[in-house]
Amino acid sequence: MLKYARSDTHFLLYIYDNLRNALLDRSQTASQSQSGLQMSASSPLEQGLLGQALARSAETSLRVYTKEPYDAIGGSGLGGWDKLARKWNKVTLTAGGPGVGVGAMQREVYRRVHGWRDKVAREEDESTKYVVSSSLHG
């Protein structure tokens, strides 16, 4: 895992330097075209573009991931059974409420299989699609 992490991050400083230099080059080109004069590397315009990029990067890095709530009974939420049933146009699974309509038993079976798949995926720390493919699931 350490080797993988090291190889995954090996080029980040090089990429950072290239992106920073590209921003500085763009700033210099833009300032030259606006004023016709070559500006120094510490000009306000150059610092502005680089500063904006760094500020947006800092803002992005401070965002906290919040998982969309999942309602196992209603099936709403990211990857929820209701969303998948609608996506596949399974009318019998989405018609009526709990215990209502022709598809009530099918909906309950589908909901429970979906719940089982989610539970196993969490226990095994695997993707739900690894446990049961979405194409087989629907």
C-alpha positions in Angstrom: 0.0 0.0 0.0 2.8 2.4 0.7 4.3 1.7 -2.7 1.0 2.4 -4.3 0.5 5.6 -2.3 4.0 6.8 -3.1 3.6 6.1 -6.8 0.2 7.8 -6.8 1.6 11.0 -5.3 5.1 11.0 -6.9 4.4 13.6 -9.6 2.2 16.0 -7.6 4.9 18.5 -6.9 6.0 18.5 -10.5 2.3 19.0 -11.6 1.9 21.8 -9.1 5.0 23.6 -10.4 3.8 23.2 -14.0 0.3 24.5 -13.2 1.7 27.4 -11.2 4.1 28.3 -14.1 1.2 28.1 -16.6 -0.8 30.5 -14.5 2.1 32.9 -14.3 2.7 32.7 -18.0 -1.0 33.3 -18.8 -1.0 36.3 -16.4 2.0 37.7 -18.1 0.6 37.2 -21.6 -2.7 38.8 -20.6 -1.0 41.7 -18.9 1.3 42.3 -22.0 -1.7 42.3 -24.3 -3.6 44.7 -22.1 -0.8 47.2 -21.5 1.8 46.4 -24.2 4.4 46.3 -21.4 6.1 43.3 -19.8 5.3 43.1 -16.2 7.4 41.6 -13.5 6.8 38.1 -11.9 5.3 39.8 -8.9 2.8 42.0 -10.7 -0.7 42.3 -9.2 -2.3 40.6 -12.1 0.0 37.6 -11.9 -0.4 37.3 -8.2 -4.2 37.7 -8.7 -4.6 34.7 -10.9 -2.3 32.5 -8.9 -3.8 33.8 -5.7 -7.3 33.0 -7.0 -6.3 29.5 -8.0 -4.7 28.9 -4.6 -7.7 30.3 -2.7 -10.1 28.1 -4.7 -7.9 25.1 -4.0 -7.9 25.9 -0.3 -11.7 26.3 -0.4 -12.1 22.9 -2.1 -9.7 21.1 0.3 -11.8 22.4 3.3 -15.1 20.9 2.0 -16.3 18.1 4.1 -17.9 15.1 2.4 -21.4 14.4 3.6 -23.1 11.3 2.4 -26.6 11.8 1.1 -29.1 10.3 3.6 -30.5 7.0 2.6 -34.0 5.9 3.6 -34.0 2.1 3.5 -37.7 1.8 3.8 -38.7 4.5 1.3 -35.7 3.7 -1.0 -34.8 7.4 -1.4 -31.2 8.6 -1.5 -28.1 7.9 -3.6 -28.4 4.4 -5.1 -31.6 3.8 -3.3 -33.9 1.0 -4.5 -36.7 3.5 -5.4 -34.3 5.5 -7.6 -33.1 2.3 -9.4 -36.7 1.1 -9.9 -37.6 4.4 -11.5 -34.5 4.4 -13.6 -35.4 0.9 -15.0 -39.0 2.0 -15.4 -40.3 -0.8 -13.0 -43.8 0.5 -12.6 -45.0 -2.3 -10.3 -42.2 -1.5 -7.9 -43.0 2.2 -7.7 -46.9 2.2 -8.0 -48.9 2.6 -4.8 -47.6 2.7 -1.2 -46.4 0.0 1.1 -48.7 -3.0 0.8 -50.7 -1.4 -1.9 -51.2 -2.6 -5.5 -50.2 -5.6 -7.6 -46.5 -5.1 -7.1 -46.6 -4.8 -3.3 -44.9 -8.2 -2.8 -42.5 -7.6 -5.6 -41.6 -4.2 -4.2 -41.0 -5.7 -0.7 -38.8 -8.5 -2.1 -36.9 -5.9 -4.2 -36.5 -3.6 -1.2 -35.2 -6.4 1.0 -32.7 -7.7 -1.7 -31.5 -4.2 -2.1 -31.1 -3.8 1.7 -29.3 -7.2 1.9 -26.9 -6.1 -0.9 -26.1 -2.8 0.8 -25.5 -4.6 4.2 -23.2 -7.2 2.7 -21.3 -4.6 0.7 -20.7 -2.6 3.9 -19.6 -5.7 5.9 -17.2 -6.8 3.1 -16.1 -3.2 2.4 -17.0 -3.7 -1.3 -19.1 -1.9 -3.8 -22.7 -2.9 -3.9 -22.2 -3.7 -7.6 -19.5 -6.2 -6.6 -22.0 -8.0 -4.4 -24.8 -8.1 -7.0 -24.5 -6.3 -10.3 -27.0 -3.6 -10.8 -28.0 -5.1 -14.2 -28.8 -8.4 -12.5 -30.4 -6.6 -9.6 -33.0 -4.8 -11.8 
